[in-house]
Amino acid sequence: METISIRHTNDMHSHFGPWPKIKRFLLKKGPANGTVFRFDIGDAIDRLHPLTDTTLGKGNVAIMNEAKYTAATIGNNEGLVMSHEALNALYHEADFDVLLANVKDLKTKAQPDWAKPYQVYETAAGTKLAVLGMTAPYEQTYQALGWLPEDPEAILDEFLPKMRQEADLVVLLSHLGLPTDRKLAKKYPVDLILGAHTHHVLPEGEQDNGTWLAAAGRYGDYVGEVLLDLDESHQIQAVSVKAYQTAALPAKEADTVVVAAIDQAGQEAEEKQMATTYEPAVSTDEQAKDCLKALQSFYDEPVAVCSTGLFLKDLPAGPKSKMDFLNDLPHTIQPMLITLTGQELMDWMQEYEKAADRLVNQKIKGSGFRGQVFGKMISSGLGKNEFDQYTYQNEPIQTAKNYRIATLDHYRWLDFFKMLDDAPAQINLDVFLRELMADYYQKLKERTDNLIV
């Protein structure tokens, strides 16, 4: 008889506060008659933290190395908040395997060299585990960044027969979300699915059709462990699944020092990187107006729309570091050029007018990701004339004509404006709003300097 301990984390999102406790849990002594494996199921990084932002996630990988992870898969935060080049470089110093079966390079259609579809691990007693990783296959966004996402079921159809031949047990690292995990459990002979993406907690797991599901919530609030008791033929005899609350795990005095050092290292590195030396201080209200100009310039379009709630802090006078912009705009919002029919555009304007009073103080789910409140929608180039007609550049909007608006992907993902959901859109995934604004102020400074000269 042997016992396999599988310890797992997911959706940490660069929340380092619980990390010392989680690290100790991951590294604690294993069962006397068994082997320990450690897996992360994606979204370990989040660029709202300065260490992640300034190192493009490599600081997170270095911290993960300390916990001796066996393998990890990626989440949408690893896959979609960095350029193709940055993701290619993210795991160069990783001491663990990266398992990712359903994302290929768009140009070559090949497996990225930093990841394997699956890996077979062997315990001290000779039991073989085939472990495969998959992430949520966002079609449009991944392709815009040069990646080709693939359907999870097609991947399992391809790899599962091979894995079953090569190993005694099959484990799926799934950054696919709980509904998908449950669907896969009903259809495929997988022994264990370690879940993520939807931030769900399964305190004592779930079992369906012989497949066990486990998950550990988000932000390091939980850390999970699955204990598998196997006989001499490597067959499962008993399973224990538990998600432990990290708040209840024993603390040490040095924990706060460790976390403070991580935070300080990120902040100091981010503060050293100057974004611009544009002289005036800029209030949040002024930033919203400047956002319109930045969007107009970025897309070379006359009409732009944004909302005031995205801007959290005034920018200081004089030198402005990347840290200043991160504190002001911690979210991963990106510029978007959207095309609407005149009718859709008028529907959007009318829908906002109806909701304007409510939206001023409407809290946005995700807070730091999406701003604290929605605020007031402002625009450049949209309005009404004396006949109460909606206008685009002072001309009445025609219902069947197409109109282009420079704006932000923020409004496409919210539930407030359904008419934006399926409209043709170009989202620039290689730039965040904070980077767009820093670049705008730097160019404004350069133009001012040239005028003075």
TIBATOR-104791 format. One record per residue (C-alpha): chain; residue in three letters; residue number from 1; x, y, z. Coordinates in steps of 0.2 Angstrom, whole numbers. Layout:
BEGIN
<A,ALA,NUM,<X,Y,Z>>;
...
***
This chain:
BEGIN
<A,MET,1,<0,0,0>>;
<A,GLU,2,<6,18,-4>>;
<A,THR,3,<-1,35,-2>>;
<A,ILE,4,<1,49,-15>>;
<A,SER,5,<-1,67,-9>>;
<A,ILE,6,<-6,79,-22>>;
<A,ARG,7,<-5,97,-16>>;
<A,HIS,8,<-12,111,-27>>;
<A,THR,9,<-15,129,-28>>;
<A,ASN,10,<-24,140,-41>>;
<A,ASP,11,<-29,158,-45>>;
<A,MET,12,<-17,166,-33>>;
<A,HIS,13,<-17,182,-44>>;
<A,SER,14,<-1,188,-36>>;
<A,HIS,15,<-9,188,-19>>;
<A,PHE,16,<7,185,-9>>;
<A,GLY,17,<-1,188,8>>;
<A,PRO,18,<-4,170,11>>;
<A,TRP,19,<11,163,2>>;
<A,PRO,20,<22,159,17>>;
<A,LYS,21,<9,148,24>>;
<A,ILE,22,<5,140,8>>;
<A,LYS,23,<23,137,4>>;
<A,ARG,24,<25,128,21>>;
<A,PHE,25,<10,117,17>>;
<A,LEU,26,<17,113,0>>;
<A,LEU,27,<34,108,7>>;
<A,LYS,28,<27,99,23>>;
<A,LYS,29,<33,81,25>>;
<A,GLY,30,<24,68,15>>;
<A,PRO,31,<16,52,20>>;
<A,ALA,32,<29,39,26>>;
<A,ASN,33,<24,27,13>>;
<A,GLY,34,<21,39,-2>>;
<A,THR,35,<26,52,-13>>;
<A,VAL,36,<21,71,-14>>;
<A,PHE,37,<17,80,-30>>;
<A,ARG,38,<14,99,-31>>;
<A,PHE,39,<4,108,-45>>;
<A,ASP,40,<-2,125,-49>>;
<A,ILE,41,<-18,127,-60>>;
<A,GLY,42,<-15,144,-67>>;
<A,ASP,43,<-18,162,-64>>;
<A,ALA,44,<-3,162,-52>>;
<A,ILE,45,<1,180,-59>>;
<A,ASP,46,<-8,196,-60>>;
<A,ARG,47,<0,212,-66>>;
<A,LEU,48,<-9,222,-53>>;
<A,HIS,49,<5,218,-42>>;
<A,PRO,50,<21,228,-45>>;
<A,LEU,51,<33,213,-44>>;
<A,THR,52,<23,204,-57>>;
<A,ASP,53,<21,220,-68>>;
<A,THR,54,<39,225,-68>>;
<A,THR,55,<46,207,-70>>;
<A,LEU,56,<32,202,-82>>;
<A,GLY,57,<29,187,-71>>;
<A,LYS,58,<46,181,-69>>;
<A,GLY,59,<46,186,-51>>;
<A,ASN,60,<31,175,-48>>;
<A,VAL,61,<40,160,-56>>;
<A,ALA,62,<55,163,-45>>;
<A,ILE,63,<44,162,-29>>;
<A,MET,64,<35,147,-36>>;
<A,ASN,65,<52,138,-38>>;
<A,GLU,66,<54,140,-19>>;
<A,ALA,67,<40,128,-16>>;
<A,LYS,68,<46,115,-27>>;
<A,TYR,69,<31,113,-38>>;
<A,THR,70,<31,98,-49>>;
<A,ALA,71,<21,106,-63>>;
<A,ALA,72,<10,121,-67>>;
<A,THR,73,<-2,125,-81>>;
<A,ILE,74,<-7,143,-87>>;
<A,GLY,75,<-22,153,-84>>;
<A,ASN,76,<-29,167,-94>>;
<A,ASN,77,<-19,179,-84>>;
<A,GLU,78,<-3,171,-89>>;
<A,GLY,79,<-9,169,-107>>;
<A,LEU,80,<-18,185,-111>>;
<A,VAL,81,<-10,199,-101>>;
<A,MET,82,<7,198,-109>>;
<A,SER,83,<14,199,-126>>;
<A,HIS,84,<18,183,-136>>;
<A,GLU,85,<36,187,-133>>;
<A,ALA,86,<34,189,-114>>;
<A,LEU,87,<24,173,-112>>;
<A,ASN,88,<38,164,-122>>;
<A,ALA,89,<51,170,-110>>;
<A,LEU,90,<40,168,-94>>;
<A,TYR,91,<46,151,-89>>;
<A,HIS,92,<64,151,-94>>;
<A,GLU,93,<70,150,-76>>;
<A,ALA,94,<56,138,-70>>;
<A,ASP,95,<61,123,-60>>;
<A,PHE,96,<45,115,-63>>;
<A,ASP,97,<37,108,-79>>;
<A,VAL,98,<24,118,-88>>;
<A,LEU,99,<10,107,-95>>;
<A,LEU,100,<-2,115,-108>>;
<A,ALA,101,<-10,104,-121>>;
<A,ASN,102,<-23,115,-129>>;
<A,VAL,103,<-13,131,-135>>;
<A,LYS,104,<-1,131,-150>>;
<A,ASP,105,<9,144,-158>>;
<A,LEU,106,<-3,152,-171>>;
<A,LYS,107,<11,154,-185>>;
<A,THR,108,<19,137,-183>>;
<A,LYS,109,<4,127,-176>>;
<A,ALA,110,<18,119,-165>>;
<A,GLN,111,<18,116,-146>>;
<A,PRO,112,<27,131,-138>>;
<A,ASP,113,<45,125,-132>>;
<A,TRP,114,<42,130,-114>>;
<A,ALA,115,<27,118,-112>>;
<A,LYS,116,<23,100,-114>>;
<A,PRO,117,<5,93,-117>>;
<A,TYR,118,<7,81,-103>>;
<A,GLN,119,<21,72,-92>>;
<A,VAL,120,<21,55,-84>>;
<A,TYR,121,<28,55,-66>>;
<A,GLU,122,<33,40,-56>>;
<A,THR,123,<31,38,-37>>;
<A,ALA,124,<44,29,-26>>;
<A,ALA,125,<33,14,-27>>;
<A,GLY,126,<32,14,-46>>;
<A,THR,127,<15,21,-48>>;
<A,LYS,128,<14,31,-64>>;
<A,LEU,129,<4,47,-65>>;
<A,ALA,130,<0,55,-82>>;
<A,VAL,131,<-3,74,-79>>;
<A,LEU,132,<-10,85,-93>>;
<A,GLY,133,<-14,104,-92>>;
<A,MET,134,<-27,114,-101>>;
<A,THR,135,<-33,132,-100>>;
<A,ALA,136,<-48,141,-105>>;
<A,PRO,137,<-48,143,-124>>;
<A,TYR,138,<-52,161,-128>>;
<A,GLU,139,<-53,160,-147>>;
<A,GLN,140,<-52,178,-152>>;
<A,THR,141,<-40,185,-139>>;
<A,TYR,142,<-28,171,-140>>;
<A,GLN,143,<-27,172,-159>>;
<A,ALA,144,<-24,191,-158>>;
<A,LEU,145,<-9,187,-147>>;
<A,GLY,146,<-2,174,-159>>;
<A,TRP,147,<-8,159,-150>>;
<A,LEU,148,<-20,145,-157>>;
<A,PRO,149,<-32,139,-143>>;
<A,GLU,150,<-39,121,-145>>;
<A,ASP,151,<-55,113,-139>>;
<A,PRO,152,<-52,103,-123>>;
<A,GLU,153,<-63,88,-128>>;
<A,ALA,154,<-53,87,-144>>;
<A,ILE,155,<-37,87,-134>>;
<A,LEU,156,<-43,73,-122>>;
<A,ASP,157,<-49,63,-137>>;
<A,GLU,158,<-31,64,-144>>;
<A,PHE,159,<-21,62,-128>>;
<A,LEU,160,<-31,52,-116>>;
<A,PRO,161,<-29,35,-124>>;
<A,LYS,162,<-10,37,-125>>;
<A,MET,163,<-10,43,-107>>;
<A,ARG,164,<-20,28,-101>>;
<A,GLN,165,<-8,16,-109>>;
<A,GLU,166,<7,24,-102>>;
<A,ALA,167,<1,27,-84>>;
<A,ASP,168,<-9,20,-70>>;
<A,LEU,169,<-18,36,-66>>;
<A,VAL,170,<-23,52,-76>>;
<A,VAL,171,<-23,69,-68>>;
<A,LEU,172,<-30,85,-77>>;
<A,LEU,173,<-24,102,-72>>;
<A,SER,174,<-39,111,-78>>;
<A,HIS,175,<-40,130,-79>>;
<A,LEU,176,<-56,128,-88>>;
<A,GLY,177,<-69,132,-75>>;
<A,LEU,178,<-81,121,-64>>;
<A,PRO,179,<-95,119,-77>>;
<A,THR,180,<-82,112,-90>>;
<A,ASP,181,<-74,101,-77>>;
<A,ARG,182,<-91,93,-72>>;
<A,LYS,183,<-94,90,-91>>;
<A,LEU,184,<-78,82,-94>>;
<A,ALA,185,<-80,71,-78>>;
<A,LYS,186,<-95,63,-85>>;
<A,LYS,187,<-88,60,-102>>;
<A,TYR,188,<-69,55,-99>>;
<A,PRO,189,<-61,42,-89>>;
<A,VAL,190,<-49,54,-79>>;
<A,ASP,191,<-45,50,-61>>;
<A,LEU,192,<-43,67,-54>>;
<A,ILE,193,<-47,85,-61>>;
<A,LEU,194,<-38,99,-51>>;
<A,GLY,195,<-49,114,-56>>;
<A,ALA,196,<-47,133,-57>>;
<A,HIS,197,<-53,148,-67>>;
<A,THR,198,<-70,150,-59>>;
<A,HIS,199,<-63,153,-42>>;
<A,HIS,200,<-73,139,-35>>;
<A,VAL,201,<-69,130,-19>>;
<A,LEU,202,<-73,111,-16>>;
<A,PRO,203,<-70,109,2>>;
<A,GLU,204,<-71,90,1>>;
<A,GLY,205,<-71,87,-17>>;
<A,GLU,206,<-84,80,-29>>;
<A,GLN,207,<-85,63,-37>>;
<A,ASP,208,<-94,59,-53>>;
<A,ASN,209,<-93,44,-65>>;
<A,GLY,210,<-77,39,-56>>;
<A,THR,211,<-68,56,-57>>;
<A,TRP,212,<-64,66,-42>>;
<A,LEU,213,<-64,85,-43>>;
<A,ALA,214,<-54,97,-32>>;
<A,ALA,215,<-52,115,-32>>;
<A,ALA,216,<-45,128,-20>>;
<A,GLY,217,<-54,145,-23>>;
<A,ARG,218,<-44,161,-26>>;
<A,TYR,219,<-31,173,-20>>;
<A,GLY,220,<-23,159,-9>>;
<A,ASP,221,<-38,159,3>>;
<A,TYR,222,<-36,140,2>>;
<A,VAL,223,<-23,127,-2>>;
<A,GLY,224,<-29,109,-8>>;
<A,GLU,225,<-23,92,-5>>;
<A,VAL,226,<-29,75,-12>>;
<A,LEU,227,<-23,59,-4>>;
<A,LEU,228,<-24,43,-14>>;
<A,ASP,229,<-22,26,-6>>;
<A,LEU,230,<-16,13,-19>>;
<A,ASP,231,<-13,-5,-17>>;
<A,GLU,232,<2,-15,-24>>;
<A,SER,233,<-6,-16,-41>>;
<A,HIS,234,<-7,3,-41>>;
<A,GLN,235,<-26,3,-40>>;
<A,ILE,236,<-35,17,-30>>;
<A,GLN,237,<-42,10,-14>>;
<A,ALA,238,<-47,26,-5>>;
<A,VAL,239,<-47,45,-9>>;
<A,SER,240,<-47,60,2>>;
<A,VAL,241,<-50,78,-5>>;
<A,LYS,242,<-49,93,6>>;
<A,ALA,243,<-47,112,3>>;
<A,TYR,244,<-38,120,19>>;
<A,GLN,245,<-42,138,24>>;
<A,THR,246,<-25,146,24>>;
<A,ALA,247,<-31,158,38>>;
<A,ALA,248,<-32,143,49>>;
<A,LEU,249,<-15,137,45>>;
<A,PRO,250,<-1,140,58>>;
<A,ALA,251,<8,157,56>>;
<A,LYS,252,<26,162,60>>;
<A,GLU,253,<32,179,65>>;
<A,ALA,254,<43,181,50>>;
<A,ASP,255,<28,179,38>>;
<A,THR,256,<24,197,38>>;
<A,VAL,257,<42,201,34>>;
<A,VAL,258,<43,189,20>>;
<A,VAL,259,<27,197,12>>;
<A,ALA,260,<33,215,15>>;
<A,ALA,261,<49,211,6>>;
<A,ILE,262,<40,204,-9>>;
<A,ASP,263,<29,219,-10>>;
<A,GLN,264,<44,231,-7>>;
<A,ALA,265,<55,223,-20>>;
<A,GLY,266,<41,225,-33>>;
<A,GLN,267,<37,243,-28>>;
<A,GLU,268,<55,249,-28>>;
<A,ALA,269,<58,241,-45>>;
<A,GLU,270,<42,249,-53>>;
<A,GLU,271,<46,266,-45>>;
<A,LYS,272,<63,266,-54>>;
<A,GLN,273,<56,264,-71>>;
<A,MET,274,<50,282,-76>>;
<A,ALA,275,<35,282,-88>>;
<A,THR,276,<36,301,-91>>;
<A,THR,277,<42,318,-84>>;
<A,TYR,278,<27,327,-90>>;
<A,GLU,279,<26,342,-78>>;
<A,PRO,280,<9,346,-71>>;
<A,ALA,281,<-1,336,-59>>;
<A,VAL,282,<-16,327,-67>>;
<A,SER,283,<-32,325,-57>>;
<A,THR,284,<-43,309,-60>>;
<A,ASP,285,<-56,320,-69>>;
<A,GLU,286,<-42,328,-80>>;
<A,GLN,287,<-36,310,-84>>;
<A,ALA,288,<-53,305,-90>>;
<A,LYS,289,<-53,319,-103>>;
<A,ASP,290,<-35,315,-108>>;
<A,CYS,291,<-40,297,-110>>;
<A,LEU,292,<-52,303,-124>>;
<A,LYS,293,<-38,312,-133>>;
<A,ALA,294,<-26,297,-130>>;
<A,LEU,295,<-39,285,-138>>;
<A,GLN,296,<-42,297,-153>>;
<A,SER,297,<-23,298,-156>>;
<A,PHE,298,<-20,280,-154>>;
<A,TYR,299,<-33,275,-167>>;
<A,ASP,300,<-33,291,-177>>;
<A,GLU,301,<-52,292,-175>>;
<A,PRO,302,<-62,308,-171>>;
<A,VAL,303,<-74,300,-159>>;
<A,ALA,304,<-69,292,-142>>;
<A,VAL,305,<-79,286,-126>>;
<A,CYS,306,<-72,282,-109>>;
<A,SER,307,<-79,283,-91>>;
<A,THR,308,<-72,292,-76>>;
<A,GLY,309,<-72,278,-63>>;
<A,LEU,310,<-57,270,-71>>;
<A,PHE,311,<-45,283,-64>>;
<A,LEU,312,<-41,280,-45>>;
<A,LYS,313,<-28,292,-41>>;
<A,ASP,314,<-21,309,-46>>;
<A,LEU,315,<-5,308,-55>>;
<A,PRO,316,<9,318,-47>>;
<A,ALA,317,<18,334,-54>>;
<A,GLY,318,<35,331,-62>>;
<A,PRO,319,<42,313,-65>>;
<A,LYS,320,<29,300,-65>>;
<A,SER,321,<35,282,-63>>;
<A,LYS,322,<27,266,-69>>;
<A,MET,323,<22,264,-51>>;
<A,ASP,324,<11,280,-51>>;
<A,PHE,325,<2,273,-66>>;
<A,LEU,326,<0,256,-59>>;
<A,ASN,327,<-8,263,-43>>;
<A,ASP,328,<-19,274,-53>>;
<A,LEU,329,<-24,261,-66>>;
<A,PRO,330,<-21,243,-59>>;
<A,HIS,331,<-33,235,-71>>;
<A,THR,332,<-29,226,-87>>;
<A,ILE,333,<-41,236,-97>>;
<A,GLN,334,<-36,238,-116>>;
<A,PRO,335,<-40,250,-130>>;
<A,MET,336,<-54,245,-142>>;
<A,LEU,337,<-60,251,-159>>;
<A,ILE,338,<-78,246,-161>>;
<A,THR,339,<-89,247,-176>>;
<A,LEU,340,<-108,250,-173>>;
<A,THR,341,<-123,253,-184>>;
<A,GLY,342,<-131,270,-181>>;
<A,GLN,343,<-145,261,-172>>;
<A,GLU,344,<-133,252,-161>>;
<A,LEU,345,<-124,268,-157>>;
<A,MET,346,<-140,277,-152>>;
<A,ASP,347,<-146,262,-142>>;
<A,TRP,348,<-130,263,-132>>;
<A,MET,349,<-131,281,-129>>;
<A,GLN,350,<-149,279,-124>>;
<A,GLU,351,<-146,265,-113>>;
<A,TYR,352,<-132,275,-104>>;
<A,GLU,353,<-144,290,-102>>;
<A,LYS,354,<-156,278,-93>>;
<A,ALA,355,<-143,271,-81>>;
<A,ALA,356,<-132,287,-79>>;
<A,ASP,357,<-138,291,-61>>;
<A,ARG,358,<-136,273,-55>>;
<A,LEU,359,<-119,270,-64>>;
<A,VAL,360,<-110,285,-56>>;
<A,ASN,361,<-108,275,-40>>;
<A,GLN,362,<-111,258,-47>>;
<A,LYS,363,<-97,247,-39>>;
<A,ILE,364,<-89,236,-52>>;
<A,LYS,365,<-85,218,-48>>;
<A,GLY,366,<-67,215,-47>>;
<A,SER,367,<-63,232,-40>>;
<A,GLY,368,<-44,233,-44>>;
<A,PHE,369,<-47,224,-60>>;
<A,ARG,370,<-60,235,-67>>;
<A,GLY,371,<-60,251,-57>>;
<A,GLN,372,<-69,254,-40>>;
<A,VAL,373,<-85,262,-48>>;
<A,PHE,374,<-91,265,-66>>;
<A,GLY,375,<-92,284,-64>>;
<A,LYS,376,<-98,295,-78>>;
<A,MET,377,<-97,291,-96>>;
<A,ILE,378,<-89,305,-106>>;
<A,SER,379,<-86,306,-125>>;
<A,SER,380,<-78,317,-138>>;
<A,GLY,381,<-88,318,-154>>;
<A,LEU,382,<-105,312,-148>>;
<A,GLY,383,<-120,322,-142>>;
<A,LYS,384,<-137,329,-146>>;
<A,ASN,385,<-142,343,-157>>;
<A,GLU,386,<-156,356,-154>>;
<A,PHE,387,<-169,344,-162>>;
<A,ASP,388,<-164,331,-148>>;
<A,GLN,389,<-156,320,-161>>;
<A,TYR,390,<-141,310,-157>>;
<A,THR,391,<-126,316,-167>>;
<A,TYR,392,<-109,309,-172>>;
<A,GLN,393,<-97,324,-175>>;
<A,ASN,394,<-112,336,-175>>;
<A,GLU,395,<-121,326,-189>>;
<A,PRO,396,<-137,317,-185>>;
<A,ILE,397,<-133,298,-183>>;
<A,GLN,398,<-141,288,-198>>;
<A,THR,399,<-148,271,-192>>;
<A,ALA,400,<-140,260,-206>>;
<A,LYS,401,<-123,268,-207>>;
<A,ASN,402,<-108,261,-198>>;
<A,TYR,403,<-99,271,-186>>;
<A,ARG,404,<-82,269,-177>>;
<A,ILE,405,<-78,273,-159>>;
<A,ALA,406,<-62,273,-150>>;
<A,THR,407,<-65,266,-133>>;
<A,LEU,408,<-60,252,-121>>;
<A,ASP,409,<-63,234,-120>>;
<A,HIS,410,<-70,237,-102>>;
<A,TYR,411,<-87,241,-109>>;
<A,ARG,412,<-88,225,-119>>;
<A,TRP,413,<-86,214,-104>>;
<A,LEU,414,<-98,222,-93>>;
<A,ASP,415,<-116,217,-92>>;
<A,PHE,416,<-123,235,-94>>;
<A,PHE,417,<-122,237,-113>>;
<A,LYS,418,<-128,221,-122>>;
<A,MET,419,<-127,230,-139>>;
<A,LEU,420,<-108,229,-138>>;
<A,ASP,421,<-107,211,-136>>;
<A,ASP,422,<-106,205,-154>>;
<A,ALA,423,<-101,221,-163>>;
<A,PRO,424,<-85,220,-174>>;
<A,ALA,425,<-71,226,-163>>;
<A,GLN,426,<-52,228,-163>>;
<A,ILE,427,<-45,225,-146>>;
<A,ASN,428,<-26,230,-144>>;
<A,LEU,429,<-21,216,-132>>;
<A,ASP,430,<-2,222,-132>>;
<A,VAL,431,<-6,238,-122>>;
<A,PHE,432,<-14,242,-106>>;
<A,LEU,433,<-24,258,-102>>;
<A,ARG,434,<-10,264,-90>>;
<A,GLU,435,<3,261,-104>>;
<A,LEU,436,<-8,271,-116>>;
<A,MET,437,<-10,285,-104>>;
<A,ALA,438,<9,286,-100>>;
<A,ASP,439,<13,286,-118>>;
<A,TYR,440,<1,300,-121>>;
<A,TYR,441,<8,311,-108>>;
<A,GLN,442,<26,308,-114>>;
<A,LYS,443,<22,313,-131>>;
<A,LEU,444,<13,328,-125>>;
<A,LYS,445,<28,333,-115>>;
<A,GLU,446,<39,330,-131>>;
<A,ARG,447,<27,341,-141>>;
<A,THR,448,<28,355,-127>>;
<A,ASP,449,<47,354,-127>>;
<A,ASN,450,<48,356,-145>>;
<A,LEU,451,<37,371,-145>>;
<A,ILE,452,<48,379,-131>>;
<A,VAL,453,<64,376,-142>>;
***
